[in-house]
Amino acid sequence: MAKITVDGVMYSAQDGRTVLQALDDLGVLMNGVDVPHYCWHPKLSIDGSCRLCQVEIEGFPKLQIACNTPVKDGMVVRTDSERVRRAREGVMELLLVNHPLDCPICDKAGECKLQDYAYEYGLGHARTREPRRALKKKAELGPTIVLDQERCILCRRCVRFCREVPGTGELAVFARGDHSVLDIHEGYPLENDYSMNVADICPVGALTTKDFRFKVRVWFLDDEPGVCTGCSNGCNVHLGVASNKVYRYVPRRNDAVNDTWICDEGRLSYKRIAAPDRLTEVSVRGPHGLAPARRSDAVAEAAARIRRALDAHGPGAVAGVASAHACNEDLYVLRRLLAGLGAQGVVPVPTGRADDLLIKAEKAANAAGARALGFGDAAPLVERLRSGSVRALVVLGRDLVGPGLLADAASLAGLDALVLLDTHHSELERAAHVVFPTRCAAEREGTLTNHAGRVQRVTAAVEPPFEAYCEGEVLAALGAALGLPGFDGRFDVRAAARELGREVPAFAGLDVDTVGPQGAPLGSGAPRGGAAAEARA
């Protein structure tokens, strides 16, 4: 470890790290120690091209760029001297020489680092008289990204990202000197699985996503922390919320999960929250099909059907299907319900394509959590359903119908009871006797366990504009209606987490309050694990 002094404060830095990296490791970069930067990014190679991060270091006659200067024991760094301030002003003036005055119409306004740094570190006026250069405007680089060459400051973050992260290398800087421009290689559109990350790391308004472009001004958005539920990786995201609507996902840094990236498919999965096929009301099957019903009546009907199946066929005739999309706390209530009925539970997990970066084959956020709670493979249950030995089924989600399981809901038509809890309309409704609409992860509190066993929290970023419940609420009410011991009809996510921790030691101490914003591994017993993870961030 090297002892360095920055602006009069001593820090311990890891040997081999640069000044910027050390400050980032310590969590003080732009959070107590201001060293503005454009080309440097914590997850990309060092470029050293923007020169904005110049600092004064004792023993060096000239200013040094903090992004590429290794720390040494005894190093003394000054980030706010007069020499440093003049150098920053000069760099900002040069970057603005050809930059268009687009701020009022630029979609990056409000989260633009050129805007912020021009105000904080630039000159108060421009000295240029020459016209700014005219380049490509609104150039489509591929299916997801639009380029404005005039706004580009040539930091090359996007170029390095495409080369180093997905490894596709579609972007490059062409020509030299003041003729340099950013563009794609001819015949190679920007269409890799992570293409929209270039808009996140672009410090200006040169690269914007077609999906979010001109949807809403960012100062109207609240950034709510959450988790992408598109696959079992559980990438951390910020949900951009305005007027109770999610407008976008952007990646939230978590070095143990997704670094600072997210795949395009996961990014766009926010659209499922307000999709037109959401279930919006409780319904009970009558002589003319499913019809709207009060929740209390639906719970009573579900309990009566399950009770009749139990009385006629015994406990072995009832089974439960967990959802790999539901939170750990809700799955625990399902586990208790099934135990009270003497029934077994399984979890079907949808699968799809995967890669070596972030995209996982399991297309559900909590498959690992369901397995840790004891829910097994769904294939044996499918065989029992086909044989007719199961007469009543409590189903969370829609994944029982899928490849390798049920082809459709026709084989469930003969059940005495099918109680369905789901977020969206599905094939299973055709056979369901009682249907309860449930909340997405962005609409409730709870925890999810990713493929690596990291328990991460979700919180309510929006409120559904229709009737919808946590699965645990419905299951708790159903358990009470069935007269099962330990059920009083109430569901509390924190109480459920405490009970879960007592029954499954790996979950001990892991709930929405203790795992922290970065999550904590199963078995870590966080509060300690959660606090440590937060400190590392």
Secondary structure by P-SEA (a helix, b strand, c coil): cbbbbcccbbbbbcccccaaaaaaaacccccccccccccccccccccccccccbbbbccccccccccccccccbbbbbcccaaaaaaaaaaaaaaaccccccccccccccccaaaaaaaccccccccccccccccccccccccccccccccccccaaaaaaaaccccccccccccccccbbbbcccccccccccccccccccccccccccccccccccccccbbbbbbcccccbbbbbbbccccccccccccccccccccccccccccccccccccccccbbbbbccccbbbbcaaaaaaaaaaaaaaaaacccccccbbbbbccccaaaaaaaaaaaaaacbbbbbbbbbcccccccccccccccaaaaaaaccccaaaaaaaaaaccccbbbbcccccccccccccccccccccbbbbbccccccccccccbbbbbbcccccccccccccbbbbbbccccccccccccaaaaaaaaaaaaccccccccccaaaaaaaaaaaccccccccccccccccccccccccaaaaaaaaac
